[in-house]
């Protein structure tokens, strides 16, 4: 998604470019209710109509305008380190782009160089001791999945190990940083390259467990994990299928043997065209929130009971995270680059939380306060 000239002018009229530039000079001030929400975006500047502008946007509801950090690619995934909370690694989805940014300075510090035979595939994570940076990457001529291991300070490539799958995308460090949880998108339907979720021991680099998606039409895209081991995996149609095909949601409760793709209710499943994009698990209730941009809805599921709970209609919802106190889901959506909060108990929109013109139009949003304060990525 990108802004047209009309959309960009609308954003300017909402607060003025001078206010945006002014906001960029301030350090972020986390909001006590929601936290500092971070996400990627792209727009077209009327002064340069032939070129897309890319940004990492920092949206604080205490501030009238977002803080913008110029980046040479569309930010997809962000990796945080508690040792350097203002600095983070940002990755492009399926491309050569990755970099380090400093949100306090409001600038990109340096590029993270890609391996000459691979692309970044969207996500990364810092080791529990903050010394290493892991990233999902794919060998261009074979689609074999690799985890690159870099020095967290210098970004020097130190080594690599397999993801035990093809076309990997998301990754999460779990179990006090000893295990990397990885999604592998797999190959085209009918190929032997099955979509899967893999658990890899970081120290031995050996495969601990591999679970395949049980729906032959789905890949494995993004994953969220609860502290009891439950996971929720969201999927786009398999490689070679277009966005008229269904995406999906797959759930695994605790240490259950199966990762089960949701197939009911039929009227909701039929609206899940294209990718199921972002996912967040509310720890206390076990409620899973999933965005469906092409279906113009957000769905909610019980991970303990493997069942549908509710849905809400939104214009092209994309990123989802949670407020600092975990009482609300935070959602990005629509052409106006809006944020809104949803009450976890009622699963209803909270009207006075709507904030427009955040510039966040990318796939994901992150709560900086929660990421830096959490014991594990949510």
Buried (B, 14 or more C-beta within 10 A) or exposed (E): BBBEEEBBEBBBEBBEEEBBEBBBEBEBEBBEBBBBBBBBBBBBEEEEEEEBBBBBBBBBBEBBBBBBBEBEBBBBBBBBBEEBBBBBBBBBBBBBBBBBBBBEEBEBEEBBEBBEEBBBBBBBBBBBEBEBBBBBBBBEEEBBBBBBBBEBBEBEBEEBBBBBBBBBBBBBBBBEBBBBBBBBBBBEBEEEBBBBBBBBBBEEBEBBEBBBBBBEBBBBBBBBBBEEBBBBBBBBBBBEBEEEBBBBBBBBBEEBEEBBBBEEEEEBBEBBBBBBBBBBBBBEBBBBBBBBBBBBBBBBBBBBEBEBBBBBEBEBBBBBBBBBEBBBBBBBBBBBBBBBBBEBEEBEBEEEBEBBBBBBBBBBBBBBBBBBEEEBBB
